[in-house]
């Protein structure tokens, strides 16, 4: 059955926007102003790890409130864990071992923490449902230096002050290498897990790895 095409704004959408500030890249977030990526990978001098921006709220004091989650550890190896489109309609509690699984876990945590940061003690419902995921290695055929990941998902949130609200077909794209993680979110309703926007050109710095 096709899902209804009408869309309601999700509380967490406002949460994400409120939780974030600009930062991370010396060239800013405009693709037009960004230098070319000759190798496809992001050079070390393009980012500043002190500019990492992501929601990281305290645990609410209220007994029935949702708790924030710790962000997952990066995968031990970078090669993509899928070579094409895939569908995964359930969340998983398994460790995120590949790039695609790690990004899915990171985005789930990112959105939950943004929701908690915005609504704190009145948070009650959070359900993340992955629809599609694609990964794309960056680098040579024999040496994967980085990975691009695109996911499309649905989200349901609710508070003690409002009934659950749905967000459909959200697409986010990530770039991950051994040093950094960049995140970008598509502004419309996503039909497929494509790599638009390009997180290397339009992304926020959301993690640095030692």
URGIPE-V586132 format. One record per pair of residues at least 24 apart in sequence whose C-alpha atoms are under 7 Angstrom apart, sorted by the first residue. I is the first residue (numbers start at 1). J is the second residue. D is the distance in Angstrom with one decimal. If there is no record, write none. Layout:
i: [I/I]
j: [J/J]
d: [D/D]
This chain:
i: [7/7/8/8/9/10/10/10/11/12/12/12/15/15/15/16/16/19/19/20/20/21/23/23/24/24/24/24/24/29/29/29/30/30/31/31/34/40/40/41/41/42/49/52/52/52/53/53/54/55/55/55/55/56/57/57/57/60/60/61/62/65/65/65/65/66/66/66/68/68/68/69/69/71/71/72/72/74/75/75/78/78/78/79/79/79/80/80/80/80/82/82/83/83/84/84/85/85/85/86/86/86/87/87/87/88/88/88/89/89/89/90/90/91/91/100/100/122/122/123/123/123/124/124/124/125/125/125/125/126/126/126/127/127/127/128/128/128/129/129/129/130/132/133/134/145/146/146/147/147/147/148/148/148/149/149/149/150/150/150/150/151/152/152/173/173/173/174/175/175/178/179/179/179/180/180/180/181/181/181/181/182]
j: [167/168/166/167/167/165/166/167/157/111/114/115/114/115/118/111/114/55/114/53/54/53/51/204/48/51/52/204/205/201/202/203/201/202/201/202/201/138/139/138/146/200/208/205/206/207/205/206/206/110/113/114/117/113/113/116/117/120/121/121/121/121/122/123/124/116/123/124/112/113/116/109/113/106/109/105/106/102/99/102/144/146/147/137/144/147/135/136/137/147/134/135/135/136/134/135/132/133/134/132/133/134/131/132/133/130/131/132/129/130/131/129/130/128/129/135/149/159/160/158/159/160/158/159/160/157/158/159/164/156/157/158/155/156/157/154/155/156/153/154/155/154/193/193/193/177/176/177/175/176/177/174/175/176/173/174/175/174/193/194/195/193/192/193/197/198/199/199/199/200/209/208/209/210/207/208/209/205/206/207/208/206]
d: [6.9/6.9/6.4/6.5/6.4/5.8/5.9/5.3/7.0/6.9/6.6/4.9/5.3/5.5/5.1/6.9/5.2/5.7/6.3/6.4/6.4/6.9/5.6/6.6/5.8/4.8/6.2/6.2/5.1/6.5/4.7/6.6/6.9/6.1/5.1/6.1/6.4/6.3/6.9/6.9/6.6/6.8/5.9/5.2/5.1/5.9/6.2/5.2/5.5/6.5/5.7/5.2/6.7/6.1/6.3/6.7/5.0/5.6/5.2/6.7/5.3/4.9/5.9/5.1/5.7/6.9/5.6/5.8/6.6/5.1/6.4/5.9/6.6/6.1/6.1/6.8/6.1/6.6/6.3/6.5/6.9/6.5/6.8/6.6/5.9/7.0/5.8/6.6/6.0/6.4/6.7/5.9/6.2/6.7/5.6/6.6/6.8/6.0/5.0/5.5/5.4/6.5/5.5/4.4/6.4/5.6/5.8/6.3/5.7/5.0/5.3/5.8/6.3/6.9/6.4/6.4/6.2/5.2/5.2/6.4/4.5/6.5/5.7/4.9/6.2/4.8/4.6/6.5/6.9/5.7/4.5/6.8/5.7/5.0/6.5/6.1/4.8/6.7/5.5/5.2/6.2/6.5/6.2/6.0/6.2/6.3/5.6/4.3/5.9/5.4/6.5/5.7/4.7/6.6/5.6/5.1/6.5/6.4/5.3/6.1/5.8/5.4/7.0/5.6/6.7/6.9/6.0/5.6/5.9/6.5/6.8/5.7/4.9/6.8/5.7/4.4/5.9/6.1/5.8/5.0/6.4/5.7]
